Amino acid sequence: MALIKLNREWSQLMEDYAADHQDPRNQFCHKIGIPLIAGSIPVGATIVGLPLATAMFTTGWTFQFVGHAFEGKKPSFVEDKRALVIGLVWWAKKMGWNLTEETAGEVIEQELAREQRAAAA
């Protein structure tokens, strides 16, 4: 059972993120880069860990950008900063940790149609 149920908007962000990360080489780079970036935050919270955190952060972003060179697309966060969060959720899902439940495409369309009818009324 998922811990977080994503609404229509965030489900669409997940779909968009997945669509921007189809190349297996990019996915491999992200499987390394994302945890390095995320892990650098708590490591860097200590004075002792700051040099290690800097190396983790820099190496992580290098993997991210190399992956996008393979993909031939710019990173998702360039268009929408929420992709920084979605990337971590996507990575967790790739690792087998299904933390979220996404709204199905059909439900998304139904919600959108309902919102459009309400706006027209």
Sequence and secondary structure as in RCSB ss.txt:
>XXXX:A:sequence
MALIKLNREWSQLMEDYAADHQDPRNQFCHKIGIPLIAGSIPVGATIVGLPLATAMFTTGWTFQFVGHAFEGKKP
SFVEDKRALVIGLVWWAKKMGWNLTEETAGEVIEQELAREQRAAAA
>XXXX:A:secstr
  SEE  HHHHHHHHHHHHT  SHHHHHHHHHHHHHHHHHHHHHTSTTTHHHHHHHHHHHHHHHHHHHHHHTS  
GGGT TTHHHHHHHHHHHHTT   EE   HHHHHHHHHHHHHHHH 
